[in-house]
Amino acid sequence: MSLSLQHPYLKIILNLSLRRKTSVYLVGGFLRDQYLNRSGADFDFAVSKNAVALARAFSQTIKGSFVLLDEEHPCGRVIKKEKGQILTFDFSDFRAASLDKDLQLRDFTINALCLKINDVFCEDALTKKLIDRQGGLKDLKSKTVRMVADRAFVDDPLRLMRAFSLFAQLGFKIEAKTMTQIKKDVALINKVSMERIREEFFKVLASGRTFETLNLMHKAGLLQKVIPQLSVMEGVHQGGYHHLDVWKHTLEVVNQFEKLTDSFCRDAINGVSTDQFICDYLQEDIAGGHKRYALIKFACLLHDIGKPETKKQEADRMTFHGHEHVGAHITRLIAKQLKLSVKERHFLEDAVIWHLRPGYLSNFKKPSERMIFRYLRDTQEEALSILLLAIADQRSTCGPLTDKPKSDHHFKICQMVISRFIESKNQKPVLRLITGNDLIKKLKLKPSSLFAEILTKVAEAQALGQVSDKNEALALAKKIAKI
């Protein structure tokens, strides 16, 4: 297969290597993805000598950004944004005396495939020129993640996470001996920076196999090492409305969310406009390249984390009053621990705080317009995220006391509020009838905390059709201010 037309930058690397009399090999993930017919934008190169100098020269040639990744074990990265896509090129010196020994130090066999840069442009490169010393092609065919050597995780403990991100992204299985070694070496993950762990974890969340992967990570003992706060949910009984303890229920919410969103995206492909809106909404970037789809799944994982601390037996039932507030506090700690952005942290905290609100709406046969307005006002851009979380939560609650007509009604109300949210996004923004300046100039009020109350109540009345012009808005403001 020829890669030259798809990635002309590889020709530049070839010319630079010939000029410097350096042997360069394209290694790992990009070749793996080519074999699997997956698009790839990350390139790794094993270089016989002076990898950092080569990376700097390449960066200057293409006007990219250069980052020195490791000075002790020479490794440099070049980043180039092109047509909205981020391309990364990592160059590192051989980690051993020869290419063969370097390949023996790779993480997994499917990432140890290798192709000399000179051979990239041959039509039969992947069939005849490919170097496969570790049996990577065989494992690609059998869809297996297999460590190259027993010390793979000792050499780089992040590989413990990478085994599961590959499992999630590729739909592969983890070979039994490799899984045994993961369980044996699981404590090594504590040596890895949280930033590196976070990015592999988000690859799991962004995949379509998050439920299955988290379950396997938990059984291996790795998930508890990465987010130890999750352990408090294990074995916590929830009463008659639930058929699962808090932890198993939490995993099931992730499962139901994946099923729910799969159905939306499937219908979007078939041309259903509402489902296309939802599908596009889920794919929006929130921060750091992390999509809303992944963050909602993280919220599913955390939504009931406050239950163990708030559990009480009251008469004949179990209660968890205030668990959303306790959960939001724990969520804040986890977000800081994983070094998430402020925007991502607020997203998760808000999802945990508000996840019960759709259930409160469904307690009414038909919630009032005021209730719906306040829900959309409070949850703002994440109103839909929280509704999808609430639907998944309800579908994971199947205890003996669960009432199917109530569950069906809950879904119906959520669907109705989802439609309202989508309608609001398709409408032009409503201009405020009055502002703080009007309160100062027209009503002679001095700025105070009362302003926020007045403007909020006037905006609500405007949305509900109770006031329609500036005079009516000022009259309501006078009434609220008691003047």
N, C-alpha and C positions, 0 to 999 in steps of 0.2 A: 504494500500500500504506500502511495506517495503522500507525504505530509507537506511538501513544499508549497503547494498552492494554498493550503489552509493556513500555514504559519510561515510566512516568508522570513520572519526573524531568525528561524533556524538556519537559513542560508548565511545570515550575517555571522552567527556563532561559528559556523563552519569556516568561513573566510578568516575570522579572527584566530581560530585555533590553528589553521594552516600557516598563517603569518607568524604565529608564536611557537610553531612546532610543538604543539601540545595536543595530547590525545583527549578527546572529549566524548563522553557517552551519555546518551539520553537514557535515564533510568526510571523505573517505577511506575507511579500512578498514571501518568499520561499514556504510556504504552498499554497499561492494563485497561484503561478506559477506551482506547482505540480498538482493542480487541473486542470489548463489550459493546462497541458502537455507542458509547457515551461521549458527550461533549466534554472537553477538558481545557482548562485555562491555567493549570499549574504544571510547570516543567521543572524537573530535577536533573542536574547534570553532575556526573562524576568526572573529575578532571585529574589528569596525571600529575600536574604541578601548577602552581600559581593560579589557583581558582579565583581568588579574590581580585587579582589584577585583571583577569579575563572578564570577571563580572563588571568591574569598573569601566573597562574599555567598551563593553557591550552597552552599558548604561549610557555612556556618553554618545555612542553611535546612534542609539534610538531615542535619545533625549528622555530616558526613563529616570526613575528615582532609585538610588542605590542605598542599601542598608547592610551594614556589617553585622552578620548574625553571630559569628563566633571567631574570635581572633586566635584562640589557642588551637582549635581544630579548624583551620581556615575555611570559612563558609560565608558567602555573600549572596544577597538577594537583590534582584532588579524588579521593579514594579512599573508597569506601563498600563495606563488607561486608554482604551481604544474602542470607539463605537459603543460606549456605555459599558464595556466589559473590562474587568480588572485582570490583567495577565501577570503572573508571577513566575520568575525564572530564578531558581536556586542553584548556585554553583558551589561545589565543595571538593576539596582535595580528596584523593583516595584515602579511606580510613585505615588502610593497611598497605602492605608492600606491593600489592598487585591488584588488578581488577577482580580476579577470582576471589581473593581474600576479602576485598571490599564487599562483594556481593554476599559473602557468608555472614557479614555483620548487619545485613538489612533486617527489617522487621518481619515481614511475611513473604512467603514465596511468590504471591501474586504481585508484590511490589519489587521483586528482585529481577524482573525482566530488564533487558539491557539492549541498546542498539547504538553502534558507533555512529557519531554524527555524520560521517561520510556516507553511511548507508541509508540515512533517513530518506534520501531522494530516489532510492531504487524502488521500482514498481513492486518488487516482491519482498520488500524489507521485512514485513511482519511474518512472512512464511519461511524465508530462507536465511535472512541475515540476522534475525533475532537471536540474542544470546540468552539462553535459559538454563542456567547451571543448577537451579534449585527446584525444578519441576513446577514452575509457576503456571505454565500452560495447562498442564494436567489438572492443577487445582482450579484454574479458571473454568475449565470444562465441567468439573464436578461441583463448581460453586462452593469452594472450601477456603476458609481462612486458616492458614497453617503457619506457625512460627518457623522461621528459618533455622533457629538453633535454640536450645534450652535456655540459654542466657539472654535471649532477646529482650526480656522485660527488665533484667538487671542492667543491661546496657542503656536502655531508655525506658523508664517506667511509664511514660505517656503512652507507650504501645499497649498498655492494659486498656486504656480508653479507646485507642484506635481500633483494636480488635472488634469492639462493639459498634463503633461508628461505621466500620466496613460492613459488619453484619446488617446494620440498619439500612445503609445506603444502597448496598448491592443486592441484598436479599440472599446472601450466602449463609452457610452454616459455619460454626467454629468447630474445628477438628477436636476430637475428644482429648488428645494428649495436650493440645494447646490450652484447652479449657482447664484441664487439671493444673497446668503450670500457672495459669492466671490466678486460680484459687490459692495456689502456694505462694505466689509473689504479690498478692493483692495489697499488702501493707506498704509496698514500695511507692504507691501512688502518692503518699504523703510527701515525697521528695520533689514532686513536680509543682511548678508554679500554677496558681489558680487560673491565670490568663490562658495557659495552654490547655488545661483541663476544660475550662469553660467552652473553648471553641470546638473541642471534640464532642462535648455534651450537646452543644447546639446542633451539631450535625445529626445527632440521634433525634433531637426534637424536630428537626426540619424534615426528617424522613417520613415515609408512610408506614414504618414498622416500629414506632416509638413504644407502644404498649408491650409488644413482644420483646423488644430490646431491654427496656427497663426491668421487666420481669426477670430476664436472664442475668442482667447486671446485679440485680438484688440477690439472686440465688448464688451468684459467684462471690458475693460479699463486697463488690466494688461500689455499688451505688451508696451504701451506708458510709463508705469511706469518703466519698466525694461530698455528700450532703448528709452528715451524721444526724441532723435534726429530724430526718424522715423516720428514723427508728422508733420514735415515740408513738407512732401510729399503729405499730404492729400489735395485734392481739387485743385491741381496744373494742369491746363489744358496743353496739349502737342501739340495741333495742329492737322492738318488733317491726318497725318500718324498714329495717335493713336486713339483708340476707348475708352480708359480709361485714367483717370488722373494718375499722377505719382505713387501714393500709390497703387491704384487698379492694375495698370500695374505691379508694383513690385510683388505683391502677385501672379498675374497670371504667372509671370516668374518662381516663385517657383513651381507653379502648373504644368507648361509645362516641367520644368526640371524633376519633379518626373515622369511624364508620359514618357518622353524620356528615362530616365534611367531604368524605369520599362521594357520598350520594349527591351533595350539592355540585361538586365539580363534574361529576358524571352527567348531571342534568344540564350543566352549563355547556358542555360539549354538544349536547343535543339542542341547544339554542334557547333554553329557558332564561329570559333576561334577568329575573330576580336572582337566580342561582349564579349567573355570570357576575352580577354585582358582588355577591358574597365571595365567590371564588377570587375575584380581583382584590377584594378587601383583605382576604386572608394572606395574600401574597405581598402586601405592602410592607416595605422596610420600616421598622420602628426605630432602630438605632444599631450601629455597629455591624450592619449587614444582616441583622437578625430579623426575620419576618414575623408578622403578627401570628401566623399559623403556629410557629414554634413557641412563641411566648404564651399563647393561650394554652398550649399543652403543658407548659411549665406551670401555669396558673392552675390547671386541672390537678397537677401533682401536689400543689400547695394549698388548695382551697379549704381543706379540712384539717390542716396541721395544728390548728388551735383547739381541736376537740378534746384530746387527752387531758389538757390542763383544765378544761371547763366542765368535764363530765360530772354529772350529779344524778343520783337516784332520787326522784321525787314521786312519792306515792307508788303508782304502778307503772311509771314510765321513766325513761332515761332522757335527761336534758343536757344541752350544750350551750346554754345562754352566753352570748357574747363571744363565741368561738371565732367569729369573723374578725373581731378586733384583736384578740390574742394572736390569731393566725397572721394578721397583717404585720404585727410586730416581729414575729418570727421570720416572716417573709423578708422584711427589711434586712434582718441580720444575714439571711442566706444570700440576698442580692449583693450585699456589701462584701460578703465572704468570696463570692464568685467574681467580684469586681465588675459588676454590671454597670451600665451607664445610669445616670439619674432618671432618664426617661424610661428605661426598662424597669428600674426599681419601682417607679411610680405606677407603671402599667400593672405590675404584679400585685402591688399593695392594693390598688383600686379594685382589681378583679376579685381579690380575696375579700375585701371589705363589702363589695356590692353583690357577691354571688347569690345572696338570699333574696334580693329585691324582686326578681321575676317571680319567685314563689309567693311573695306577699301579694303581687298583682293578681296571681291566679287564685288567691283566696276569695276573690269576688267573682260573681257570675259574669259581670261586665265592669272592669275597672273604669273609673271616671276619667274624663279627658284631663282633669287636673292631675290625677295620679300618673297617667302616662306621660304628660308633659314634664312632671317633676323627675320621673325616672330618666327620661332622655336628657333633661337639663343636668342632672347630677352625674350621670355616667358619660355624657358627652360623646367623644369619638369612639369610646369603647363600649357603647351601649350594645352593639351587636355582638362583640366578643363575649360579654357577660351573659347575654341571652343564649348563645351557643353553649357556653359552659354550663348554664343552668339546665338546658335540655339534656345534655350528656349526664349531668348529675342526677336528674330525675330518672333517666333510663337505667341508671345503675342502682336504683333503690327498689328492690323487689322482695321485701320481707313479707311475712304473713299478714301484716296490718296494712300493706299497701293497697290502695283503692284504685282500680284501673280507670274508672270514669274520671276520678280526680287527676290521674296522671295524663289522661287524654285531654282534659280541660287545660291543664298546665301547658301542654304542647300547643294547644290552640291559641291560648293567650300569648305565648311567646312568638308564635307565627304572626299574630296580629301586630305586636309591638315591633317585630322585625320589619314588617311592611311599612309601618309608620316611620321607622328610622330611615329606610331606603327612600321613602317619599320626601322626607325632610332634606335628604342629600340632593335630590333632583329639583328642589325648589330654590328660588333666589333668596338670599339672606334677607331677613326682615329687618328694616331699619327701626331703631328705637324711636319711640314717640317723644321721649324727653331724655335729657342727660343731666349730669351733675351741675352743669352750668345753668340749666333751666331752674334747678332747685335754688341756686344761689341768686340768680337775677329775678326770677318771677315770684318765688316764694320767700325770698330774703332769708333763707336758711344758711347757717354756718356749716361748713364741711364737718362731718362726724360719721360715726358708725351707722347712724340712721340712714345715710344716703344709700348704702348697700341694700338695706331692707326695703326702702322705698322703690329703688330701681328694679330690684328682683321681683317685687310684688306687681309692679306696673307691667313688667315684661311678661309675667305669667298671665295677667289679665288680658294683655294684648294678644297673646297666643291663643287664649280661650275665647276671643271675640267679645270680651266684656268692655273693652275700651277700643276706640277706633281712630281717635284723633288726638291732637296735642291738648286741647282744652279738657277733654275727658280724662286724659292721663294726669294733667295737673290737678284736676278735681280729686282724683283718687289719691294723689300724692298728699294733698292737703288733709284728707281724711286720715291717712296713715300717720302723718306728722301731728295730727290733732291741732290744726291751726284753722 
